Amino acid sequence: MNLKRVFRHLLYSRWRSRQAFPPATQRAIAAAVATSENAHRGELRFVVEGGLDLPFLLRGVDAHTRAIDLFAQLRVWDTEENSGVLIYVQLADRRVEIVADRGIHARVGNAGWQAICRDMEQAFAAGQFEAGALTGLDAISCLLAAHFPAGTDNPDELANAPTLL
């Protein structure tokens, strides 16, 4: 167990998360998700978490494992065409993870998602949270539009507003 990581997470307050993603930024993300989903049949969820709780830290849960857990908890996997995508931002570890449902992941692969994650992390490291989020969402939208273009029936299956944990 890395004590420095434990303290970093436990001291990362919800206030700091809201400072990085204030209401105006949350509205911009929600609008970008809604616009994006008009261009393809994919479904996006954007989740921001400041720091992990102690039980997660004691079990050694990393950002990728937490993203997979949230993918299931938020039922991102439960889309009609298996095209759900979770964008998970963990501020304490300065990590971004993208977890995609099997329908879209089979077409995009890890390399495509990892490039978007690293670009977002660079923007966030520079304090550009809104710009990084919107650029990442745009890149994801382009991939989804290429592999799951919008059809005549395009229901909105998941919430568009970001979730701050």
MDAnalysis code that builds the backbone (N, CA, C; Angstrom):
import MDAnalysis as mda
import numpy as np

u = mda.Universe.empty(495, n_residues=165, atom_resindex=np.repeat(np.arange(165), 3), trajectory=True)
u.add_TopologyAttr("name", ["N", "CA", "C"] * 165)
u.add_TopologyAttr("resid", np.arange(1, 166))
u.add_TopologyAttr("resname", ["MET", "ASN", "LEU", "LYS", "ARG", "VAL", "PHE", "ARG", "HIS", "LEU", "LEU", "TYR", "SER", "ARG", "TRP", "ARG", "SER", "ARG", "GLN", "ALA", "PHE", "PRO", "PRO", "ALA", "THR", "GLN", "ARG", "ALA", "ILE", "ALA", "ALA", "ALA", "VAL", "ALA", "THR", "SER", "GLU", "ASN", "ALA", "HIS", "ARG", "GLY", "GLU", "LEU", "ARG", "PHE", "VAL", "VAL", "GLU", "GLY", "GLY", "LEU", "ASP", "LEU", "PRO", "PHE", "LEU", "LEU", "ARG", "GLY", "VAL", "ASP", "ALA", "HIS", "THR", "ARG", "ALA", "ILE", "ASP", "LEU", "PHE", "ALA", "GLN", "LEU", "ARG", "VAL", "TRP", "ASP", "THR", "GLU", "GLU", "ASN", "SER", "GLY", "VAL", "LEU", "ILE", "TYR", "VAL", "GLN", "LEU", "ALA", "ASP", "ARG", "ARG", "VAL", "GLU", "ILE", "VAL", "ALA", "ASP", "ARG", "GLY", "ILE", "HIS", "ALA", "ARG", "VAL", "GLY", "ASN", "ALA", "GLY", "TRP", "GLN", "ALA", "ILE", "CYS", "ARG", "ASP", "MET", "GLU", "GLN", "ALA", "PHE", "ALA", "ALA", "GLY", "GLN", "PHE", "GLU", "ALA", "GLY", "ALA", "LEU", "THR", "GLY", "LEU", "ASP", "ALA", "ILE", "SER", "CYS", "LEU", "LEU", "ALA", "ALA", "HIS", "PHE", "PRO", "ALA", "GLY", "THR", "ASP", "ASN", "PRO", "ASP", "GLU", "LEU", "ALA", "ASN", "ALA", "PRO", "THR", "LEU", "LEU"])
u.atoms.positions = np.array([
    [0.848, -1.172, 0.000],
    [0.000, 0.000, 0.000],
    [0.897, 1.239, 0.000],
    [0.581, 2.180, -0.861],
    [1.320, 3.420, -0.992],
    [0.653, 4.485, -0.111],
    [1.288, 4.808, 1.005],
    [0.704, 5.760, 1.953],
    [0.549, 7.156, 1.356],
    [1.473, 7.542, 0.490],
    [1.370, 8.851, -0.154],
    [0.089, 8.916, -0.993],
    [-0.205, 7.831, -1.715],
    [-1.426, 7.780, -2.529],
    [-2.663, 7.814, -1.638],
    [-2.640, 7.082, -0.533],
    [-3.777, 7.049, 0.388],
    [-4.076, 8.457, 0.901],
    [-3.058, 9.169, 1.366],
    [-3.275, 10.520, 1.877],
    [-3.746, 11.468, 0.779],
    [-3.174, 11.337, -0.415],
    [-3.586, 12.200, -1.530],
    [-5.082, 12.033, -1.808],
    [-5.547, 10.784, -1.804],
    [-6.964, 10.521, -2.069],
    [-7.855, 10.994, -0.928],
    [-7.458, 10.700, 0.283],
    [-8.294, 11.057, 1.424],
    [-8.384, 12.570, 1.623],
    [-7.366, 13.296, 1.196],
    [-7.366, 14.740, 1.350],
    [-7.952, 15.469, 0.143],
    [-8.285, 14.734, -0.900],
    [-8.855, 15.370, -2.096],
    [-10.343, 15.590, -1.845],
    [-10.726, 16.830, -1.670],
    [-12.093, 17.145, -1.275],
    [-13.021, 17.282, -2.471],
    [-14.320, 17.143, -2.205],
    [-15.337, 17.363, -3.248],
    [-15.268, 18.801, -3.749],
    [-14.875, 19.718, -2.877],
    [-14.751, 21.109, -3.278],
    [-13.735, 21.259, -4.405],
    [-12.617, 20.545, -4.313],
    [-11.589, 20.617, -5.364],
    [-12.120, 20.037, -6.671],
    [-12.933, 19.002, -6.595],
    [-13.534, 18.437, -7.805],
    [-14.467, 19.453, -8.450],
    [-15.259, 20.113, -7.634],
    [-16.201, 21.115, -8.151],
    [-15.476, 22.361, -8.658],
    [-14.309, 22.608, -8.124],
    [-13.511, 23.726, -8.615],
    [-12.977, 23.410, -10.013],
    [-12.564, 22.172, -10.234],
    [-12.071, 21.762, -11.545],
    [-13.212, 21.652, -12.558],
    [-14.382, 21.204, -12.090],
    [-15.554, 21.013, -12.955],
    [-16.748, 21.779, -12.366],
    [-16.718, 23.122, -12.461],
    [-17.814, 23.930, -11.921],
    [-19.091, 23.734, -12.733],
    [-20.216, 24.257, -12.249],
    [-21.490, 24.072, -12.963],
    [-21.450, 24.461, -14.441],
    [-20.766, 25.542, -14.776],
    [-20.698, 25.953, -16.188],
    [-19.989, 24.891, -17.036],
    [-18.937, 24.318, -16.503],
    [-18.217, 23.261, -17.221],
    [-19.080, 22.012, -17.316],
    [-19.795, 21.695, -16.247],
    [-20.691, 20.542, -16.287],
    [-21.775, 20.720, -17.353],
    [-22.310, 21.933, -17.461],
    [-23.317, 22.208, -18.496],
    [-22.717, 22.075, -19.896],
    [-21.496, 22.545, -20.062],
    [-20.828, 22.438, -21.368],
    [-20.594, 20.972, -21.737],
    [-20.229, 20.160, -20.755],
    [-20.021, 18.727, -21.003],
    [-21.349, 18.069, -21.363],
    [-22.399, 18.363, -20.621],
    [-23.720, 17.785, -20.913],
    [-24.177, 18.158, -22.321],
    [-23.972, 19.403, -22.708],
    [-24.358, 19.850, -24.051],
    [-23.525, 19.137, -25.114],
    [-22.236, 18.964, -24.848],
    [-21.364, 18.269, -25.806],
    [-21.766, 16.804, -25.957],
    [-22.138, 16.171, -24.854],
    [-22.593, 14.777, -24.912],
    [-23.875, 14.686, -25.739],
    [-24.821, 15.583, -25.489],
    [-26.084, 15.562, -26.230],
    [-25.848, 15.788, -27.721],
    [-25.012, 16.753, -28.054],
    [-24.695, 17.021, -29.465],
    [-23.990, 15.828, -30.094],
    [-23.045, 15.271, -29.363],
    [-22.298, 14.113, -29.849],
    [-23.228, 12.952, -30.171],
    [-24.159, 12.680, -29.265],
    [-25.033, 11.520, -29.432],
    [-26.011, 11.679, -30.596],
    [-26.159, 12.893, -31.115],
    [-26.965, 13.085, -32.325],
    [-26.223, 12.627, -33.580],
    [-24.901, 12.509, -33.484],
    [-24.072, 12.151, -34.640],
    [-23.794, 10.655, -34.746],
    [-24.200, 9.892, -33.744],
    [-23.918, 8.453, -33.743],
    [-24.932, 7.735, -32.867],
    [-24.846, 6.412, -32.853],
    [-25.761, 5.611, -32.035],
    [-25.140, 5.209, -30.700],
    [-23.966, 5.729, -30.388],
    [-23.320, 5.432, -29.117],
    [-23.952, 6.212, -27.974],
    [-23.650, 5.779, -26.769],
    [-24.117, 6.433, -25.550],
    [-22.914, 6.734, -24.666],
    [-22.807, 7.980, -24.198],
    [-21.666, 8.423, -23.407],
    [-22.069, 8.735, -21.970],
    [-21.192, 8.390, -21.040],
    [-21.318, 8.813, -19.630],
    [-19.981, 9.397, -19.222],
    [-20.021, 10.554, -18.570],
    [-18.819, 11.256, -18.121],
    [-18.864, 11.304, -16.601],
    [-17.855, 10.728, -15.960],
    [-17.826, 10.641, -14.497],
    [-16.514, 11.223, -13.980],
    [-16.632, 12.088, -12.971],
    [-15.468, 12.689, -12.328],
    [-15.464, 12.263, -10.867],
    [-14.321, 11.778, -10.417],
    [-14.174, 11.401, -9.009],
    [-12.887, 12.017, -8.489],
    [-13.006, 12.725, -7.382],
    [-11.826, 13.363, -6.804],
    [-10.858, 12.339, -6.262],
    [-11.211, 11.757, -5.127],
    [-10.380, 10.740, -4.497],
    [-11.214, 9.535, -4.125],
    [-10.557, 8.409, -4.063],
    [-11.244, 7.173, -3.679],
    [-11.413, 7.098, -2.173],
    [-12.432, 6.390, -1.746],
    [-12.652, 6.157, -0.323],
    [-11.650, 5.127, 0.187],
    [-11.452, 5.107, 1.497],
    [-10.464, 4.243, 2.131],
    [-10.616, 2.759, 1.764],
    [-11.824, 2.175, 1.765],
    [-11.914, 0.753, 1.408],
    [-11.335, 0.437, 0.014],
    [-11.560, 1.320, -0.949],
    [-10.985, 1.113, -2.284],
    [-9.461, 1.188, -2.226],
    [-8.964, 2.147, -1.470],
    [-7.514, 2.321, -1.368],
    [-6.849, 1.137, -0.682],
    [-7.498, 0.619, 0.359],
    [-6.934, -0.537, 1.070],
    [-6.881, -1.775, 0.181],
    [-7.828, -1.876, -0.763],
    [-7.831, -3.006, -1.703],
    [-6.923, -2.754, -2.902],
    [-6.322, -1.567, -2.984],
    [-5.412, -1.250, -4.076],
    [-6.103, -0.987, -5.408],
    [-7.346, -0.506, -5.351],
    [-8.103, -0.240, -6.574],
    [-7.452, 0.916, -7.340],
    [-7.166, 0.694, -8.617],
    [-6.607, 1.749, -9.455],
    [-7.707, 2.372, -10.313],
    [-7.356, 3.379, -11.092],
    [-8.349, 4.103, -11.890],
    [-9.040, 3.188, -12.897],
    [-8.303, 2.301, -13.520],
    [-8.911, 1.411, -14.519],
    [-9.936, 0.472, -13.876],
    [-9.578, -0.095, -12.751],
    [-10.494, -0.997, -12.050],
    [-11.743, -0.254, -11.590],
    [-11.556, 0.960, -11.085],
    [-12.698, 1.764, -10.647],
    [-13.596, 2.121, -11.832],
    [-12.997, 2.427, -12.972],
    [-13.781, 2.753, -14.167],
    [-14.630, 1.558, -14.598],
    [-14.064, 0.372, -14.558],
    [-14.820, -0.831, -14.920],
    [-15.972, -1.042, -13.944],
    [-15.709, -0.811, -12.663],
    [-16.748, -0.936, -11.642],
    [-17.889, 0.051, -11.904],
    [-17.553, 1.290, -12.206],
    [-18.577, 2.304, -12.483],
    [-19.313, 2.021, -13.794],
    [-18.622, 1.462, -14.761],
    [-19.248, 1.074, -16.026],
    [-20.415, 0.127, -15.751],
    [-20.201, -0.794, -14.819],
    [-21.261, -1.737, -14.446],
    [-22.316, -1.065, -13.564],
    [-21.887, -0.337, -12.535],
    [-22.834, 0.302, -11.607],
    [-23.777, 1.263, -12.312],
    [-23.261, 2.023, -13.257],
    [-24.058, 3.018, -13.969],
    [-24.767, 2.426, -15.189],
    [-24.616, 1.129, -15.377],
    [-25.285, 0.380, -16.449],
    [-24.955, 0.916, -17.845],
    [-23.724, 1.352, -18.013],
    [-23.293, 1.827, -19.320],
    [-23.277, 0.659, -20.305],
    [-23.073, -0.524, -19.804],
    [-23.054, -1.731, -20.629],
    [-24.440, -2.092, -21.163],
    [-25.462, -1.501, -20.609],
    [-26.836, -1.914, -20.894],
    [-27.488, -1.065, -21.988],
    [-26.755, -0.827, -23.075],
    [-27.324, -0.086, -24.197],
    [-27.775, -1.072, -25.271],
    [-28.742, -0.660, -26.043],
    [-29.357, -1.541, -27.044],
    [-28.344, -2.138, -28.011],
    [-27.381, -1.328, -28.456],
    [-26.437, -1.802, -29.471],
    [-25.036, -2.077, -28.919],
    [-24.920, -2.209, -27.609],
    [-23.611, -2.430, -26.989],
    [-22.608, -1.367, -27.425],
    [-23.046, -0.123, -27.338],
    [-22.201, 0.984, -27.782],
    [-22.037, 2.047, -26.696],
    [-22.109, 1.660, -25.435],
    [-21.915, 2.587, -24.331],
    [-20.438, 2.848, -24.087],
    [-20.123, 4.087, -23.732],
    [-18.744, 4.484, -23.449],
    [-18.734, 5.303, -22.163],
    [-17.885, 4.904, -21.220],
    [-17.701, 5.630, -19.970],
    [-16.371, 6.373, -20.026],
    [-16.412, 7.668, -19.758],
    [-15.203, 8.473, -19.610],
    [-15.077, 8.743, -18.114],
    [-14.037, 8.200, -17.514],
    [-13.840, 8.310, -16.066],
    [-12.609, 9.161, -15.788],
    [-12.796, 10.214, -15.012],
    [-11.712, 11.115, -14.637],
    [-11.483, 10.964, -13.141],
    [-10.282, 10.537, -12.765],
    [-9.931, 10.424, -11.354],
    [-8.897, 11.505, -11.063],
    [-9.321, 12.516, -10.352],
    [-8.487, 13.696, -10.159],
    [-7.299, 13.456, -9.230],
    [-7.466, 12.697, -8.175],
    [-6.374, 12.498, -7.215],
    [-5.173, 11.814, -7.860],
    [-5.407, 10.859, -8.735],
    [-4.315, 10.165, -9.428],
    [-3.993, 10.793, -10.781],
    [-4.791, 11.799, -11.161],
    [-4.608, 12.472, -12.447],
    [-4.670, 11.477, -13.610],
    [-5.719, 10.663, -13.587],
    [-5.891, 9.626, -14.602],
    [-7.238, 9.791, -15.292],
    [-7.251, 9.436, -16.560],
    [-8.481, 9.346, -17.341],
    [-8.533, 7.934, -17.897],
    [-9.671, 7.304, -17.768],
    [-9.884, 5.962, -18.306],
    [-11.154, 5.973, -19.153],
    [-11.107, 5.293, -20.260],
    [-12.281, 5.119, -21.103],
    [-12.573, 3.633, -21.159],
    [-13.804, 3.288, -20.806],
    [-14.251, 1.899, -20.882],
    [-15.402, 1.869, -21.872],
    [-15.263, 1.048, -22.894],
    [-16.275, 0.981, -23.942],
    [-16.907, -0.402, -23.972],
    [-18.173, -0.423, -24.292],
    [-18.902, -1.675, -24.430],
    [-18.298, -2.493, -25.564],
    [-18.524, -3.780, -25.522],
    [-17.885, -4.692, -26.467],
    [-18.184, -4.368, -27.923],
    [-19.361, -3.819, -28.223],
    [-19.718, -3.522, -29.601],
    [-18.813, -2.483, -30.234],
    [-18.487, -1.442, -29.497],
    [-17.626, -0.386, -30.018],
    [-16.154, -0.684, -29.757],
    [-15.831, -1.290, -28.630],
    [-14.432, -1.574, -28.302],
    [-13.801, -2.507, -29.338],
    [-14.573, -3.443, -29.845],
    [-14.045, -4.374, -30.852],
    [-13.611, -3.626, -32.114],
    [-14.229, -2.497, -32.369],
    [-13.900, -1.733, -33.578],
    [-12.820, -0.681, -33.350],
    [-12.715, -0.167, -32.134],
    [-11.758, 0.911, -31.853],
    [-10.466, 0.360, -31.252],
    [-10.572, -0.520, -30.268],
    [-9.396, -1.094, -29.617],
    [-8.772, -0.171, -28.582],
    [-7.855, -0.729, -27.800],
    [-7.226, 0.008, -26.702],
    [-6.432, 1.219, -27.163],
    [-5.723, 1.117, -28.268],
    [-4.843, 2.207, -28.703],
    [-5.640, 3.490, -28.957],
    [-6.794, 3.370, -29.576],
    [-7.624, 4.547, -29.843],
    [-8.078, 5.223, -28.572],
    [-8.523, 4.427, -27.605],
    [-8.988, 5.010, -26.341],
    [-7.835, 5.611, -25.556],
    [-6.686, 4.912, -25.522],
    [-5.548, 5.391, -24.733],
    [-5.029, 6.732, -25.236],
    [-5.023, 6.935, -26.543],
    [-4.560, 8.213, -27.091],
    [-5.457, 9.357, -26.607],
    [-6.756, 9.124, -26.599],
    [-7.691, 10.150, -26.125],
    [-7.465, 10.411, -24.635],
    [-7.293, 9.361, -23.856],
    [-7.051, 9.515, -22.411],
    [-5.808, 10.360, -22.145],
    [-4.712, 10.061, -22.831],
    [-3.468, 10.802, -22.597],
    [-3.619, 12.273, -22.995],
    [-4.328, 12.565, -24.088],
    [-4.564, 13.958, -24.487],
    [-5.369, 14.694, -23.413],
    [-6.389, 14.046, -22.877],
    [-7.192, 14.663, -21.829],
    [-6.348, 14.895, -20.576],
    [-5.532, 13.928, -20.207],
    [-4.681, 14.067, -19.025],
    [-3.718, 15.238, -19.166],
    [-3.180, 15.444, -20.361],
    [-2.273, 16.575, -20.581],
    [-3.004, 17.903, -20.400],
    [-4.213, 17.991, -20.939],
    [-4.991, 19.224, -20.777],
    [-5.331, 19.453, -19.310],
    [-5.722, 18.406, -18.602],
    [-6.069, 18.536, -17.187],
    [-4.849, 18.942, -16.358],
    [-3.679, 18.395, -16.694],
    [-2.455, 18.754, -15.973],
    [-2.138, 20.239, -16.127],
    [-2.562, 20.816, -17.247],
    [-2.356, 22.246, -17.490],
    [-3.496, 23.087, -16.917],
    [-4.430, 22.439, -16.208],
    [-5.548, 23.152, -15.603],
    [-6.674, 23.462, -16.570],
    [-6.650, 22.876, -17.745],
    [-7.660, 23.118, -18.773],
    [-8.703, 22.003, -18.747],
    [-9.518, 22.007, -17.700],
    [-10.459, 20.913, -17.502],
    [-11.586, 20.928, -18.527],
    [-12.185, 22.071, -18.756],
    [-13.279, 22.123, -19.724],
    [-12.774, 21.820, -21.134],
    [-11.700, 22.458, -21.529],
    [-11.158, 22.233, -22.876],
    [-10.742, 20.781, -23.065],
    [-10.102, 20.195, -22.062],
    [-9.684, 18.794, -22.158],
    [-10.856, 17.848, -22.278],
    [-11.900, 18.114, -21.486],
    [-13.095, 17.267, -21.536],
    [-13.773, 17.374, -22.893],
    [-13.924, 18.590, -23.396],
    [-14.622, 18.794, -24.667],
    [-13.819, 18.228, -25.844],
    [-12.503, 18.369, -25.799],
    [-11.661, 17.797, -26.854],
    [-11.747, 16.273, -26.838],
    [-11.718, 15.698, -25.648],
    [-11.848, 14.243, -25.535],
    [-13.195, 13.749, -26.033],
    [-14.255, 14.451, -25.652],
    [-15.592, 14.074, -26.114],
    [-15.709, 14.179, -27.628],
    [-15.094, 15.193, -28.213],
    [-15.120, 15.346, -29.665],
    [-14.395, 14.177, -30.349],
    [-13.248, 13.785, -29.812],
    [-12.496, 12.670, -30.395],
    [-13.291, 11.365, -30.294],
    [-13.932, 11.154, -29.164],
    [-14.756, 9.959, -28.982],
    [-15.934, 9.986, -29.945],
    [-16.536, 11.158, -30.093],
    [-17.665, 11.316, -31.009],
    [-17.272, 10.957, -32.440],
    [-16.091, 11.382, -32.860],
    [-15.622, 11.059, -34.213],
    [-15.473, 9.547, -34.401],
    [-14.930, 8.873, -33.394],
    [-14.793, 7.413, -33.480],
    [-16.158, 6.732, -33.537],
    [-17.069, 7.176, -32.687],
    [-18.398, 6.578, -32.674],
    [-19.154, 6.851, -33.964],
    [-19.025, 8.062, -34.495],
    [-19.708, 8.393, -35.747],
    [-19.180, 7.532, -36.895],
    [-17.888, 7.212, -36.864],
    [-17.305, 6.373, -37.916],
    [-17.779, 4.930, -37.814],
    [-17.941, 4.424, -36.582],
    [-18.281, 3.008, -36.383],
    [-19.758, 2.758, -36.099],
    [-20.451, 3.746, -35.546],
    [-21.873, 3.635, -35.214],
    [-22.604, 4.891, -35.675],
    [-22.653, 5.158, -36.992],
    [-23.308, 6.387, -37.452],
    [-24.771, 6.427, -37.022],
    [-25.275, 7.647, -36.884],
    [-26.662, 7.835, -36.460],
    [-27.614, 7.189, -37.460],
    [-28.665, 6.629, -36.935],
    [-29.700, 6.030, -37.765],
    [-31.012, 6.749, -37.543],
    [-32.063, 6.180, -38.081],
    [-33.376, 6.805, -37.915],
    [-33.877, 6.682, -36.485],
    [-33.555, 5.580, -35.835],
    [-33.953, 5.369, -34.444],
    [-32.710, 5.543, -33.567],
    [-32.667, 6.620, -32.809],
    [-31.478, 6.935, -32.019],
    [-31.892, 7.400, -30.624],
    [-32.361, 6.465, -29.775],
    [-32.823, 6.871, -28.446],
    [-31.663, 7.316, -27.551],
    [-31.959, 8.212, -26.616],
    [-30.986, 8.673, -25.628],
    [-31.145, 7.779, -24.400],
    [-30.260, 6.812, -24.254],
    [-30.420, 5.778, -23.229],
    [-29.750, 6.097, -21.898],
    [-28.745, 6.971, -21.896],
    [-28.016, 7.288, -20.666],
    [-28.042, 8.787, -20.411],
    [-27.893, 9.156, -19.152],
    [-27.879, 10.578, -18.775],
    [-26.719, 11.303, -19.463],
    [-26.978, 12.522, -19.905],
    [-25.953, 13.312, -20.583],
    [-25.117, 14.140, -19.612],
    [-25.689, 14.509, -18.478],
    [-24.973, 15.347, -17.506],
    [-23.848, 14.539, -16.866],
    [-22.715, 15.176, -16.635],
    [-21.630, 14.462, -15.956],
    [-22.009, 14.145, -14.510],
    [-21.411, 13.112, -13.989],
    [-21.617, 12.701, -12.603],
    [-20.355, 13.033, -11.817],
    [-20.486, 13.790, -10.736],
    [-19.365, 14.067, -9.851],
    [-19.540, 13.253, -8.579],
    [-18.577, 12.393, -8.321],
    [-18.630, 11.526, -7.139],
    [-17.780, 12.099, -6.023],
])
